[in-house]
């Protein structure tokens, strides 16, 4: 067999192997994403397309390496009785140039494609829906704003534990953390963005229709950065409405709750805690007819009214209501024995803070409030009777039994 025949056969073999490798990489690139969640945003489609390109290249290289390895194990195996050394091959300059140039070209191509996708994702869209996102161990909260119908110069804001959006409208999330690093990750949107202490990070996407999906559709939000004992429970939901009218119906309902809160501050405080817009439920323990919390790192709140009126009042010199208010706004001012300073300053508005205090005042062993709170005038519900104006503690039972379990803040 002459050299020309050998050369021709080698070329044909290389061509066939190359085609098989590309075909194998293509199959891997098309098959692997089938196990992914749905593509619920315009950005997820771009990201998956880029990922398929990377999988095609990576799959072909994987098959090449494994194929050469298997061939070498079979072709150059030691024969029975062969105890000689292998040939002393020093190297091949041509081969080294090839396997350096090809990866360099691949990296350059992937860099260009990745930059194009990144630029498209980061570009400012027209008519973006702005939502503020707050991460705190171990809770997500989403803040919406709209002009206040009571005052044209003011804004009305409200919080939700769900991110509500609608198809076709671009969304801009401005995200902050109240404690440690968190990572906002929605698998259906594909993107992931860290929340960094002291900084505001942004996350842009445009929800798109998914074939066969029932609306409103719900997609989980997860924290992808280990943030503490209940990290795995830090889950919220993205709720995608089909039309702007459907979204507006939900939005108007939430605005009405802000404009017409319960007249009783105790009920108002209970409803705020039940809404879980603040991460109290993720850290504290509380068991009532309406609230069942099983926190991991904070003290129990059952009987907190009794302790606020007795041992906490003696330790801090504050009246029960004032101590509870301080515990919300300055959680590190007094630390419950046995607990470290983990609670962040949550920035709870005054009206909500005093409503929560009013509810906490009722968490006594007897069920009778140990303190009452008068809400500031701007916090009074329309037409509501004035609340008794006292923040003084009444007599509370001895707390020996209460201190037998982890104490409340």
C-alpha positions as a printed Julia matrix, in Angstrom:
409×3 Matrix{Float64}:
   0.0     0.0    0.0
   1.57    3.29  -1.12
   1.77    6.47   0.91
  -0.95    8.19  -1.12
  -3.42    5.42  -0.27
  -2.5     5.62   3.42
  -2.89    9.39   3.37
  -6.28    9.21   1.66
  -7.52    6.61   4.13
  -6.3     8.7    7.04
  -8.09   11.77   5.74
 -11.31    9.82   5.23
 -11.02    8.33   8.71
 -10.5    11.76  10.26
 -13.49   13.14   8.37
 -15.73   10.27   9.5
 -14.55   10.59  13.12
 -15.1    14.36  13.0
 -18.65   13.94  11.67
 -19.42   11.35  14.33
 -18.06   13.6   17.07
 -20.12   16.57  15.89
 -23.21   14.37  15.61
 -22.63   13.02  19.11
 -22.12   16.51  20.51
 -25.31   17.66  18.75
 -27.31   14.81  20.28
 -25.95   15.66  23.75
 -26.7    19.36  23.25
 -30.29   18.66  22.22
 -31.06   15.9   24.71
 -29.66   17.33  27.93
 -31.85   20.49  28.1
 -34.97   18.31  27.85
 -34.69   17.72  31.61
 -34.57   21.47  32.32
 -37.57   23.46  33.62
 -39.72   25.35  31.11
 -38.35   28.46  29.42
 -40.54   31.1   31.07
 -38.63   34.21  29.97
 -37.14   35.63  26.81
 -33.75   35.49  28.51
 -34.09   31.8   29.33
 -34.43   31.05  25.61
 -31.21   32.94  24.83
 -29.36   31.28  27.69
 -30.48   27.8   26.67
 -29.39   28.43  23.08
 -25.95   29.45  24.32
 -25.85   26.43  26.62
 -26.66   24.13  23.7
 -23.69   25.52  21.78
 -21.44   24.92  24.79
 -22.86   21.41  25.18
 -22.28   20.64  21.5
 -18.63   21.65  21.77
 -18.14   20.05  25.18
 -19.96   16.88  24.13
 -17.8    16.49  21.03
 -14.61   16.99  23.08
 -15.84   14.53  25.71
 -16.52   11.87  23.07
 -13.13   12.56  21.44
 -11.21   12.19  24.71
 -13.1     9.07  25.76
 -12.79    7.58  22.29
  -9.02    8.15  22.15
  -8.69    6.76  25.66
 -10.63    3.58  24.86
  -8.8     3.14  21.53
  -5.41    3.62  23.2
  -6.19    1.13  25.95
  -7.15   -1.45  23.32
  -4.6    -0.65  20.57
  -1.51   -0.2   22.71
  -2.19   -2.74  25.43
   0.69   -4.94  26.55
   0.63   -8.3   24.82
   1.16  -11.51  26.82
   4.88  -12.04  27.4
   5.83   -8.54  26.21
   8.15   -6.99  28.85
   9.77   -4.36  26.68
   9.48   -0.62  27.22
   7.39    1.58  25.01
   9.02    3.68  22.26
  10.75    6.86  23.56
   8.49    9.46  21.9
   9.63   12.98  22.78
   6.65   14.92  21.45
   5.14   16.59  18.4
   5.33   20.34  17.83
   2.54   20.14  15.26
   0.24   18.33  17.68
   0.97   20.84  20.46
   0.18   23.77  18.16
  -3.1    22.14  17.08
  -4.34   21.34  20.59
  -3.45   24.85  21.72
  -4.99   26.68  18.76
  -8.3    24.79  18.72
  -9.19   25.46  22.41
  -8.16   29.11  21.94
 -10.58   29.45  19.03
 -13.35   27.69  20.99
 -12.87   29.97  24.0
 -12.91   33.05  21.76
 -16.16   31.95  20.07
 -17.84   31.2   23.41
 -16.67   34.54  24.8
 -18.19   36.47  21.91
 -21.49   34.55  22.1
 -21.64   34.91  25.9
 -21.03   38.64  25.72
 -23.83   39.05  23.18
 -26.27   37.18  25.43
 -25.11   39.07  28.54
 -25.49   42.43  26.78
 -29.0    41.54  25.64
 -30.01   40.46  29.15
 -28.59   43.59  30.8
 -30.03   46.08  28.31
 -32.67   48.49  29.61
 -36.14   47.71  28.27
 -39.02   50.12  27.7
 -41.78   50.27  30.34
 -40.02   48.07  32.88
 -42.03   47.02  35.92
 -39.93   47.93  38.97
 -40.11   45.68  42.02
 -37.87   45.94  45.09
 -36.63   42.59  46.4
 -35.42   42.06  49.95
 -33.63   38.93  51.08
 -33.23   38.09  54.75
 -32.65   34.84  56.56
 -34.73   32.99  55.55
 -37.32   34.91  53.56
 -37.97   36.77  50.31
 -40.12   39.93  50.22
 -41.23   41.93  47.19
 -42.16   45.6   47.5
 -44.49   47.29  45.01
 -45.27   51.01  44.76
 -47.99   53.1   43.15
 -49.21   56.71  43.48
 -51.13   57.14  46.74
 -54.79   57.94  45.97
 -54.94   59.88  49.27
 -52.03   62.12  48.37
 -50.94   62.72  44.77
 -47.46   63.74  45.91
 -46.88   60.52  47.87
 -46.32   56.88  47.01
 -48.2    53.94  48.44
 -46.11   50.81  48.95
 -46.94   47.28  50.0
 -45.04   44.03  50.4
 -45.8    40.53  49.19
 -44.12   37.17  49.63
 -44.76   36.51  45.92
 -43.44   38.23  42.8
 -46.47   39.04  40.63
 -45.89   39.96  36.97
 -47.66   39.49  33.66
 -46.75   38.19  30.21
 -44.86   40.45  27.86
 -43.94   43.27  30.25
 -40.21   43.6   31.08
 -39.37   43.41  34.77
 -36.57   45.11  36.7
 -35.77   43.77  40.16
 -33.64   45.91  42.47
 -32.39   43.62  45.18
 -30.89   44.14  48.63
 -30.03   41.88  51.52
 -30.64   42.68  55.17
 -27.98   40.34  56.51
 -25.71   37.91  54.66
 -25.18   37.12  50.98
 -28.18   35.53  49.28
 -28.58   34.42  45.67
 -31.86   34.98  43.82
 -32.42   32.03  41.51
 -35.49   31.14  39.46
 -34.77   27.94  37.47
 -37.55   28.73  34.97
 -35.92   32.11  34.24
 -32.43   30.53  34.16
 -30.69   33.55  35.65
 -29.14   33.85  39.1
 -28.04   37.03  40.88
 -26.35   37.52  44.25
 -27.66   39.96  46.86
 -24.63   41.59  48.5
 -24.58   43.47  51.83
 -24.37   47.23  51.29
 -25.12   47.04  47.56
 -28.14   47.06  45.27
 -27.99   44.5   42.49
 -30.3    44.27  39.48
 -32.06   41.45  37.67
 -33.9    41.97  34.37
 -36.19   39.59  32.51
 -39.29   39.5   30.33
 -41.88   36.76  31.01
 -43.1    34.91  27.93
 -45.9    32.43  27.32
 -45.14   28.73  27.76
 -47.01   26.32  25.54
 -49.49   24.24  27.54
 -49.04   26.33  30.7
 -52.08   27.25  32.82
 -52.17   30.84  34.02
 -51.53   32.3   36.46
 -48.37   30.17  36.38
 -46.16   29.72  39.44
 -42.38   29.23  39.41
 -40.23   28.72  42.53
 -37.65   31.25  43.73
 -34.74   29.71  45.61
 -31.69   30.96  47.44
 -28.61   29.49  45.76
 -26.12   30.73  48.39
 -25.8    28.87  51.69
 -27.06   31.44  54.21
 -27.77   29.57  57.44
 -29.68   26.81  59.17
 -32.94   27.22  57.22
 -31.33   27.97  53.84
 -33.24   25.15  52.15
 -36.56   26.65  53.26
 -35.89   30.07  51.72
 -38.39   29.66  48.9
 -40.85   32.1   47.33
 -42.89   32.1   44.11
 -43.0    34.03  40.87
 -46.65   34.33  39.81
 -47.07   35.11  36.1
 -50.5    36.46  35.11
 -51.68   36.02  31.57
 -52.94   39.58  31.02
 -52.41   43.02  32.49
 -56.06   42.99  33.62
 -55.49   39.83  35.67
 -52.42   41.4   37.25
 -54.29   44.64  37.96
 -57.04   42.71  39.77
 -54.48   41.24  42.16
 -52.67   44.58  42.53
 -55.86   46.52  43.33
 -56.78   43.94  45.96
 -53.43   44.41  47.69
 -53.73   48.21  47.55
 -57.16   47.96  49.15
 -55.65   46.03  52.07
 -53.24   48.91  52.65
 -55.92   51.57  52.39
 -58.37   49.69  54.6
 -56.45   47.75  57.26
 -58.21   46.21  60.3
 -59.26   48.88  62.8
 -57.96   46.86  65.74
 -54.15   47.23  65.92
 -53.9    43.74  67.43
 -55.61   42.2   64.41
 -53.52   44.42  62.16
 -50.29   43.22  63.76
 -51.39   39.6   63.58
 -52.22   39.94  59.88
 -48.79   41.48  59.18
 -47.01   38.57  60.85
 -49.31   36.05  59.16
 -48.49   37.54  55.75
 -44.85   36.51  56.27
 -43.52   39.57  54.44
 -40.96   39.81  57.25
 -38.74   36.83  58.13
 -39.97   36.54  61.74
 -41.51   33.12  61.07
 -38.23   31.69  59.78
 -36.31   32.3   63.01
 -38.79   32.41  65.92
 -41.03   29.77  67.46
 -44.71   30.61  67.94
 -47.78   28.47  68.37
 -51.26   30.06  68.38
 -54.62   29.25  66.83
 -53.65   31.18  63.68
 -49.83   31.12  63.59
 -47.59   28.08  63.71
 -43.9    28.95  63.46
 -41.01   26.55  63.81
 -37.97   28.81  63.6
 -34.44   27.5   63.72
 -32.29   30.21  65.32
 -34.51   32.58  67.32
 -36.22   32.43  70.72
 -39.85   31.48  71.25
 -42.53   34.18  71.24
 -45.16   32.34  73.27
 -45.43   34.18  76.59
 -43.34   37.11  75.35
 -45.86   39.61  76.77
 -45.34   38.25  80.27
 -41.57   38.38  79.99
 -41.66   41.88  78.49
 -43.62   43.1   81.51
 -41.4    41.42  84.13
 -37.83   40.22  83.62
 -37.26   42.2   80.41
 -38.65   45.36  82.01
 -36.36   44.83  85.01
 -33.32   44.18  82.79
 -33.84   47.11  80.41
 -35.83   49.62  82.45
 -38.35   49.87  79.63
 -42.1    49.43  79.74
 -43.33   46.26  78.05
 -44.49   47.96  74.83
 -41.32   50.03  74.58
 -39.16   46.94  75.08
 -41.02   45.07  72.33
 -40.69   48.08  70.01
 -36.95   48.27  70.74
 -36.61   44.53  70.02
 -38.01   45.15  66.53
 -35.99   48.24  65.64
 -32.82   47.64  67.68
 -32.61   43.86  68.05
 -29.06   44.02  69.37
 -29.85   46.46  72.2
 -30.81   43.6   74.51
 -29.97   39.98  73.78
 -32.07   37.21  75.25
 -29.8    34.95  77.33
 -28.64   32.01  75.26
 -29.06   33.72  71.88
 -26.57   35.63  69.75
 -27.11   38.85  67.8
 -28.41   37.37  64.53
 -31.54   39.45  63.92
 -31.01   42.22  61.34
 -32.65   45.64  61.4
 -35.65   44.92  59.2
 -36.67   48.54  58.61
 -40.32   47.86  59.46
 -42.4    51.06  59.03
 -43.66   52.74  62.2
 -47.32   51.92  61.68
 -46.57   48.25  61.1
 -44.05   48.09  63.96
 -46.53   49.44  66.52
 -49.24   47.12  65.2
 -46.9    44.16  65.69
 -46.13   45.39  69.21
 -49.87   45.57  69.94
 -50.22   41.94  68.9
 -47.15   40.78  70.85
 -48.63   42.41  73.96
 -51.41   39.81  73.81
 -49.07   36.8   73.79
 -49.32   36.09  77.52
 -49.92   32.83  79.35
 -53.32   34.06  80.5
 -54.31   35.43  77.14
 -54.84   38.89  78.59
 -52.69   41.7   77.15
 -49.92   42.97  79.42
 -49.72   46.26  77.55
 -51.77   48.22  75.03
 -50.65   50.55  72.29
 -52.09   53.64  70.69
 -51.22   53.85  67.04
 -50.0    57.2   65.69
 -52.76   59.28  64.12
 -51.54   58.59  60.58
 -51.85   54.86  61.24
 -55.46   54.89  62.41
 -57.84   53.1   60.06
 -60.56   55.3   58.61
 -63.53   55.46  61.0
 -61.78   53.37  63.64
 -62.38   54.19  67.32
 -59.28   55.42  69.14
 -57.2    52.73  70.78
 -56.56   53.05  74.5
 -53.62   55.41  74.85
 -51.32   53.56  77.17
 -48.1    51.71  76.73
 -47.84   50.75  80.37
 -47.55   47.17  81.49
 -50.27   45.66  83.63
 -49.53   43.07  86.24
 -48.19   39.94  84.62
 -47.87   36.51  86.12
 -44.5    35.32  87.32
 -42.45   34.0   84.43
 -40.69   31.13  86.08
 -42.51   28.68  83.83
 -41.95   30.83  80.77
 -38.21   30.95  81.35
 -38.07   27.16  81.44
 -38.09   27.19  77.63
 -36.02   29.41  75.28
 -37.09   32.96  76.03
 -38.56   35.39  73.56
 -36.89   38.49  72.35
